[in-house]
Amino acid sequence: MSLPDINKILYTTSLGPYTRAVYRHAIQMAQQNSAELIMLHVMSPVGELGEALIRQYLPAALVKQVQNEGINKITEQMRARVQLFFDEELYDLGTDNAVQVTPMVVEGEHDEAILRVAREQEVDLIVMGTEHKLGLHSQSHTTQKVIKRSRVPVYVVPTGKDYPQ
């Protein structure tokens, strides 16, 4: 029996203040396995009522333009974070940026979007964080759903103010 190949990793991020620790794990795994890394941010849907109100007052072309601009802005923010990480952390270690990082932004329910992208991109591993709040040591609702329904291993990194960043 041989070890499983890890060629493509899906790293999920909220772009929040405690995500760097999770990214460190994803980068390390990608480097160790010479794997591609997909950096995924899931945007919550506006909802039917919100969408109806927006469409009532704005032309469809403008709504699409604003949505595309928002996605582009988030994608650029993700690229900037990747570059900042390499500049601040890997440069000092003398490590080359041999990891291909592909930012991706999708809309949907978080767990469903993560699992859909994992299937579509045929990833071998999902890396995600879960913030522990109020002393509770259980995963977030999203993390629980992803672990339960994923067809590939899920690597979970604890995050929050009580964990190293």
ABEGO torsion letter per residue (X at the ends): XBBBBBABBBBBBAGBAAAAAAAAAAAAAAAAAGBBBBBBBBBBBAEAAAAAAAAAABBAAAAAAAAAAAAAAAAAAAAAAAAAAAAAAAAAAGBBBABBBBBBBBBEBAAAAAAAAAAAAGBABBBBBBBBBGGBABBBAAAAAAAAABABBBBBBBBEAABBX
